[in-house]
Amino acid sequence: MNAGEQAVLLENCTFCWPGQKEETLRIPTFSVGKGETVFLSGPSGGGKSTLLSLIAGILQPASGSVRVNGIRVDTLPRFARDSFRGDTIGLIFQQFNLVLHLSMLDNVLLPCRFSPKRATRATEKDGSPEQSAQRLLERLGLGPELWRKSVTRLSVGQQQRVAAARALVGSPPLVMADEPTSALDPELTGEVLKVIRSLAEQNTTMIIVTHEMAFARDVADQVIFMDGGVIVEQGTPEQVIVHPQQERTRQFLTRFSQN
């Protein structure tokens, strides 16, 4: 992490889903330094996915500010917000959000086709966006015999790895993943985690929602436990996973380890 440089900063943020009276999310402050790897954990419905969507500009806060690389994402017009997200953020969605009528390779290439900045970075790194996409797919165990297949003909685990490759192509400055290993068997989970580890070693800024606590303990700079739309506890892996201070955190980790 580069001291004093923030990749993400939320201040006094709240969010409420339409039709609900109570706020879904209340974040007084949340910051991620450039090059930092942050893991979010906590029970389902705790606000983790909503937080990622606010950072990405997919959702708008009811109040407060959202900055990514110094840009006020929440004040950008819709088109500019979408363009900024495409240039800056690689997203791995829990539902994958693949384009079903496209092939595996074409899905991965989508960010480069919509973002000249992503295409330029991919070309500088690997010679062309297509070569960059192919290298990512091979790295995730998806060989050339699969590249032209429609994603509808892929297994759930293969689709999840395609979504991961799409997020990483063109080396976005910020990568965010919502349960990136949830549909994978142990061997393939290891492959995805290996890629995440290598990105952490390259000082890629990452925010990852996961229950891979052992992995988080080894890789994370910061671990955040969320419940009920608030940050209950945050700190180093040692502080949050090994020696949690809050009862809600301890109960969750105990239940998780028992399962």
C-alpha angles and dihedrals in degrees: 000000000000106000114243096011117111124198094183131023127173119182127188092341124173131173133188126185114234112271094021121112097201125066114257094204134026116181116169091182137350125172137176121191121224109272092017124133113215125186121201119203139167141106124315112278092026095124102260097123091042090054091053090049091052092051091049093049092241089119126035120225118240087224139356133043136287119201126184116183088345095306120122097232094182093060097049118106114253096260093046090047092053091047093048091049091051092051099041113026132059109202128197105192124205089233092044093227093216120171101249099205092054129082125250093259094046091052091054092048094053096095091053092049093053098036120052088193092057090046092050093049091048091050093048091050104039108011096258139011090253092054090048091051092048093050091050092050092049090048088056093050097260109130132203092266088070102042097091095043120110110252088236087071094055129095119250090255092052091049090052091053091048088054090051093050091049090053093050101043112109093022100261113207091235126039120191124184131186108207094326094184101040096110098039132099117236095268095051091042086060091053093052092045089050089058091048090050092051090050090051089051089052090054095247110164108242138177112189130182106210147140092211091117097168090053092046090052090056101040112024125099089194134017121200125194115204131189133161093008095301137096104252098180138357137176142098119332088256092055099043105030103029101031109018115182101198123077093223090056093048092049093050094048091047092051091045094051091048091054 
